[in-house]
Amino acid sequence: WFSRKVPVYKPGRGPSARTESVGTLTLDFPASTTVRSQGVSLYIPQPAINATVEEDILLSVDYSCHGIPTIEWKYTSSWGVQKIVEWKPGTQANISQSHKDRVCTFDNGSIQLFSVGVRDSGSYIITVTERLGSSQFGTIVLHVSEILYEDLHFVAVFLAFLVAVAALLISLMWVCNKCAYKFQRKRRHKLKESTTEEIELQEVEC
């Protein structure tokens, strides 16, 4: 009887040097699922995951069966079904060309997806097949979203506010400059008139 236990995943630890970080996830917390067939038991602690772009996502599972099974992951979306990876624990994984350098496998059946994008949203189906032929499958639904619209909206509003304040300050400076120029011009004109009157008075006295 062959059994694997789910490891407690921590950033920077795991069977591969590439599993440095899982990333920060925004998660719903659905109940875990366990499915069993004649000789295979499959446990999925988190059937649904929400994430944002550029995160590293761990699709965690655990299984038990007779002997060493064959593990296969497929990705399904509105575009169709696509095989991601297939391997036997302890052997090299056969990763599809579309996911080269983006997938890391674990002996307990889990996989990690690096730097996910919106295109990675969909259902991920794992199939565990034992040597006697019995198999079991499970599904994890992944939803990847862009940066929250509210954050972008806040930034846009803040930038617009700064632009408006800058425009207002420039307008006030222009008005103040105009007023100062008119005041100085008027003052010079009065001073010139006063000087002219004094000169005329002096000429009359003479």
C-alpha positions as CSV (number, residue, x, y, z in Angstrom):
1,W,0.0,0.0,0.0
2,F,1.5,3.2,-1.2
3,S,0.7,6.5,0.6
4,R,1.9,10.1,0.4
5,K,1.3,12.7,3.0
6,V,0.6,16.4,2.2
7,P,3.6,18.5,3.2
8,V,3.0,21.8,4.9
9,Y,4.3,24.1,2.1
10,K,6.5,26.9,3.2
11,P,8.2,29.5,0.9
12,G,11.7,28.4,0.0
13,R,11.2,24.8,0.9
14,G,10.3,21.8,-1.2
15,P,11.7,19.0,-3.3
16,S,12.9,21.4,-6.0
17,A,15.2,24.4,-5.8
18,R,12.7,26.2,-8.0
19,T,10.0,26.2,-5.3
20,E,11.2,29.4,-3.7
21,S,7.9,31.1,-3.1
22,V,4.2,30.4,-3.5
23,G,3.2,34.1,-3.4
24,T,0.4,35.8,-1.6
25,L,-3.0,34.4,-2.5
26,T,-6.5,35.8,-2.1
27,L,-8.4,32.8,-1.2
28,D,-12.0,31.7,-0.7
29,F,-12.0,28.8,1.8
30,P,-14.1,26.0,0.4
31,A,-14.3,22.7,2.1
32,S,-11.7,20.1,1.1
33,T,-12.7,17.1,-1.0
34,T,-11.7,13.4,-0.8
35,V,-12.6,10.9,-3.5
36,R,-12.1,7.2,-3.5
37,S,-12.3,4.4,-6.0
38,Q,-11.4,0.7,-5.5
39,G,-7.7,1.2,-5.0
40,V,-7.1,4.9,-5.2
41,S,-7.8,7.7,-2.7
42,L,-7.4,11.3,-3.6
43,Y,-7.5,14.3,-1.2
44,I,-7.8,17.9,-2.4
45,P,-7.5,20.4,0.5
46,Q,-8.4,23.4,-1.5
47,P,-10.7,22.9,-4.6
48,A,-10.9,26.6,-5.5
49,I,-8.2,29.2,-5.6
50,N,-8.4,33.0,-6.3
51,A,-5.2,34.8,-7.3
52,T,-3.8,37.8,-9.1
53,V,-1.4,37.9,-12.0
54,E,2.3,37.2,-11.6
55,E,1.7,35.0,-8.5
56,D,3.2,31.5,-8.0
57,I,0.3,29.1,-7.3
58,L,0.5,25.7,-5.6
59,L,-2.2,23.2,-6.7
60,S,-2.1,20.9,-3.6
61,V,-3.3,17.3,-3.5
62,D,-2.6,14.0,-1.8
63,Y,-3.2,10.4,-2.7
64,S,-2.9,6.9,-1.6
65,C,-2.9,3.7,-3.7
66,H,-1.2,0.3,-4.3
67,G,2.3,0.7,-5.7
68,I,3.6,3.7,-7.7
69,P,0.9,5.4,-9.7
70,T,0.9,7.5,-12.9
71,I,-0.1,11.1,-12.2
72,E,-1.5,13.4,-14.9
73,W,-2.7,17.0,-14.9
74,K,-4.9,18.6,-17.5
75,Y,-6.1,22.1,-18.0
76,T,-9.6,22.8,-19.2
77,S,-11.1,26.2,-20.2
78,S,-13.3,27.7,-22.8
79,W,-10.5,27.0,-25.3
80,G,-10.6,23.3,-24.7
81,V,-8.6,20.6,-22.9
82,Q,-4.8,20.7,-22.7
83,K,-2.5,18.2,-21.1
84,I,0.0,19.9,-18.7
85,V,2.2,17.2,-17.2
86,E,2.4,13.4,-16.6
87,W,4.9,11.5,-14.4
88,K,5.5,8.8,-11.9
89,P,6.8,9.7,-8.5
90,G,10.5,9.4,-8.5
91,T,10.9,9.8,-12.2
92,Q,11.3,12.8,-14.5
93,A,8.1,14.6,-15.4
94,N,6.9,14.9,-19.0
95,I,5.8,18.5,-19.2
96,S,4.0,19.9,-22.2
97,Q,5.6,22.5,-24.4
98,S,3.0,25.1,-23.4
99,H,4.0,24.9,-19.8
100,K,7.8,24.4,-20.1
101,D,9.7,26.3,-17.3
102,R,6.3,27.1,-15.7
103,V,5.5,23.9,-13.8
104,C,7.2,22.1,-10.9
105,T,6.0,18.7,-9.8
106,F,5.9,17.0,-6.3
107,D,5.9,13.4,-5.5
108,N,2.6,13.7,-3.6
109,G,0.9,14.7,-6.9
110,S,0.9,18.5,-6.3
111,I,2.1,21.0,-8.9
112,Q,3.2,24.6,-8.8
113,L,2.5,27.1,-11.5
114,F,4.9,30.0,-11.8
115,S,3.9,33.6,-12.6
116,V,0.3,32.9,-13.6
117,G,-1.7,35.1,-15.9
118,V,-5.4,35.6,-16.6
119,R,-5.1,33.0,-19.4
120,D,-4.4,30.4,-16.7
121,S,-7.9,30.7,-15.2
122,G,-9.8,27.5,-15.5
123,S,-10.2,23.9,-14.2
124,Y,-7.2,21.8,-13.4
125,I,-7.9,18.1,-13.4
126,I,-5.6,15.5,-11.8
127,T,-5.9,11.8,-12.6
128,V,-4.1,9.2,-10.5
129,T,-3.9,5.8,-12.1
130,E,-2.5,2.8,-10.2
131,R,-0.6,-0.1,-11.8
132,L,-3.7,-2.4,-11.5
133,G,-5.7,0.0,-13.7
134,S,-8.0,1.7,-11.3
135,S,-7.9,5.5,-11.3
136,Q,-9.4,8.5,-9.6
137,F,-9.6,12.1,-10.6
138,G,-10.2,15.5,-8.9
139,T,-10.6,19.1,-9.9
140,I,-9.1,22.4,-8.7
141,V,-10.7,25.6,-10.1
142,L,-8.3,28.5,-10.5
143,H,-9.4,32.1,-11.0
144,V,-6.7,34.6,-11.9
145,S,-7.6,38.3,-12.0
146,E,-5.9,41.5,-12.9
147,I,-5.0,44.2,-10.4
148,L,-8.2,45.3,-8.6
149,Y,-10.1,48.0,-10.6
150,E,-10.7,49.9,-7.4
151,D,-7.0,50.4,-6.9
152,L,-6.5,51.7,-10.5
153,H,-9.6,53.9,-10.0
154,F,-8.1,55.4,-6.8
155,V,-4.8,56.1,-8.5
156,A,-6.5,57.7,-11.5
157,V,-8.6,59.9,-9.3
158,F,-5.6,60.9,-7.2
159,L,-3.5,61.8,-10.3
160,A,-6.5,63.9,-11.6
161,F,-6.7,65.7,-8.3
162,L,-3.0,66.5,-8.4
163,V,-3.3,67.8,-11.9
164,A,-6.2,70.0,-11.0
165,V,-4.4,71.4,-8.0
166,A,-1.3,72.1,-10.1
167,A,-3.4,73.9,-12.7
168,L,-5.2,76.0,-10.0
169,L,-1.8,77.0,-8.5
170,I,-0.5,78.0,-11.9
171,S,-3.6,80.1,-12.6
172,L,-3.4,81.8,-9.3
173,M,0.3,82.6,-9.9
174,W,-0.5,84.0,-13.3
175,V,-3.3,86.2,-11.9
176,C,-1.1,87.5,-9.0
177,N,1.7,88.3,-11.5
178,K,-0.8,90.2,-13.7
179,C,-2.1,92.2,-10.7
180,A,1.4,93.0,-9.4
181,Y,2.4,94.2,-12.9
182,K,-0.7,96.4,-13.2
183,F,-0.1,97.8,-9.7
184,Q,3.5,98.7,-10.4
185,R,2.7,100.2,-13.8
186,K,0.0,102.4,-12.2
187,R,2.3,103.4,-9.4
188,R,5.0,104.4,-11.9
189,H,2.5,106.4,-13.8
190,K,1.4,108.3,-10.7
191,L,5.0,108.9,-9.7
192,K,5.7,110.3,-13.2
193,E,2.7,112.6,-13.1
194,S,3.7,113.9,-9.6
195,T,7.3,114.6,-10.8
196,T,6.0,116.5,-13.8
197,E,3.7,118.7,-11.7
198,E,6.6,119.5,-9.3
199,I,8.8,120.5,-12.3
200,E,6.0,122.7,-13.7
201,L,5.6,124.5,-10.3
202,Q,9.3,125.2,-10.1
203,E,9.3,126.7,-13.5
204,V,6.3,129.0,-12.6
205,E,8.0,130.2,-9.4
206,C,11.1,131.0,-11.4
